[in-house]
Amino acid sequence: MEIRDEYDVQDLLHALLLVEFGDIRREEWTPSYAGGSARADLLIKDDEIVIETKFATKSLRDKKLGEQLIVDIARYSKHPDCGALVCFIYDPQHHVENREALRRDLETLGELV
């Protein structure tokens, strides 16, 4: 499978997760936050797991990914079916320069919400 964009990443994750989980919902609407709502990429409803995917590119790197995920963490903390948020960043070209720092910073933020 050729992965060209974030939707391809979502399709692949969806297919892989179907092996373990039966009810995986795509693009589930979130409650309104800061004047708008969004859609969770994947929701495993029975286990209350929301999966947010990102596709790193030349224009979507550490800073912008971090900014988007900060908003996502805040938004999904309000979702009634989100007991856990999994952020999956697909980065085959290594556009994210400091993966460990990004992961640690976002995990710390998630503990505060």
C-alpha positions as semicolon CSV with decimal commas, in nm:
position;residue;x (nm);y (nm);z (nm)
1;M;0,000;0,000;0,000
2;E;0,134;0,338;-0,096
3;I;0,084;0,601;0,174
4;R;0,052;0,946;0,021
5;D;-0,147;1,142;0,277
6;E;-0,314;1,135;0,618
7;Y;-0,621;0,956;0,480
8;D;-0,403;0,668;0,363
9;V;-0,255;0,647;0,716
10;Q;-0,608;0,638;0,860
11;D;-0,711;0,363;0,616
12;L;-0,411;0,148;0,706
13;L;-0,459;0,195;1,081
14;H;-0,828;0,118;1,048
15;A;-0,752;-0,208;0,865
16;L;-0,489;-0,312;1,120
17;L;-0,708;-0,231;1,419
18;L;-1,000;-0,432;1,279
19;V;-0,798;-0,745;1,362
20;E;-0,838;-0,667;1,733
21;F;-1,140;-0,437;1,761
22;G;-1,483;-0,478;1,602
23;D;-1,634;-0,131;1,629
24;I;-1,396;0,132;1,493
25;R;-1,568;0,451;1,390
26;R;-1,421;0,694;1,140
27;E;-1,435;1,070;1,173
28;E;-1,654;1,087;1,483
29;W;-1,759;1,447;1,565
30;T;-1,619;1,602;1,882
31;P;-1,801;1,847;2,109
32;S;-1,756;2,216;2,033
33;Y;-1,430;2,364;2,165
34;A;-1,314;2,725;2,124
35;G;-1,598;2,801;1,887
36;G;-1,571;2,496;1,664
37;S;-1,583;2,122;1,649
38;A;-1,374;1,865;1,466
39;R;-1,376;1,499;1,384
40;A;-1,172;1,232;1,559
41;D;-0,992;1,028;1,295
42;L;-1,074;0,694;1,458
43;L;-1,279;0,604;1,764
44;I;-1,279;0,263;1,928
45;K;-1,602;0,329;2,112
46;D;-1,622;0,023;2,339
47;D;-1,270;0,088;2,472
48;E;-1,303;0,470;2,472
49;I;-0,991;0,519;2,260
50;V;-0,961;0,810;2,017
51;I;-0,684;0,791;1,760
52;E;-0,563;1,109;1,595
53;T;-0,334;1,065;1,295
54;K;-0,089;1,313;1,151
55;F;0,121;1,289;0,836
56;A;0,449;1,477;0,878
57;T;0,558;1,679;0,575
58;K;0,802;1,958;0,496
59;S;0,537;2,208;0,601
60;L;0,401;2,003;0,895
61;R;0,695;1,952;1,128
62;D;0,772;1,972;1,501
63;K;0,622;2,314;1,577
64;K;0,304;2,287;1,369
65;L;0,247;1,925;1,467
66;G;0,286;2,023;1,831
67;E;0,044;2,314;1,793
68;Q;-0,217;2,096;1,623
69;L;-0,182;1,819;1,880
70;I;-0,210;2,064;2,172
71;V;-0,548;2,169;2,034
72;D;-0,642;1,805;1,976
73;I;-0,553;1,707;2,334
74;A;-0,769;1,986;2,472
75;R;-1,054;1,907;2,232
76;Y;-1,060;1,531;2,290
77;S;-1,039;1,569;2,668
78;K;-1,399;1,695;2,637
79;H;-1,517;1,404;2,420
80;P;-1,755;1,179;2,618
81;D;-1,613;0,863;2,458
82;C;-1,244;0,949;2,500
83;G;-1,081;0,772;2,791
84;A;-0,747;0,762;2,610
85;L;-0,605;0,960;2,320
86;V;-0,348;0,800;2,090
87;C;-0,163;1,038;1,860
88;F;-0,003;0,858;1,566
89;I;0,245;1,059;1,360
90;Y;0,349;0,898;1,033
91;D;0,689;1,038;0,941
92;P;0,874;0,820;0,688
93;Q;1,084;1,111;0,559
94;H;1,199;1,214;0,913
95;H;1,057;1,565;0,901
96;V;1,016;1,567;1,279
97;E;1,357;1,659;1,413
98;N;1,313;1,590;1,784
99;R;1,057;1,314;1,824
100;E;1,137;1,243;2,186
101;A;1,096;1,606;2,296
102;L;0,766;1,634;2,108
103;R;0,639;1,312;2,267
104;R;0,743;1,413;2,620
105;D;0,599;1,764;2,592
106;L;0,265;1,635;2,464
107;E;0,245;1,357;2,725
108;T;0,304;1,613;2,999
109;L;0,030;1,835;2,856
110;G;-0,208;1,539;2,839
111;E;-0,158;1,478;3,211
112;L;-0,262;1,837;3,285
113;V;-0,593;1,821;3,096
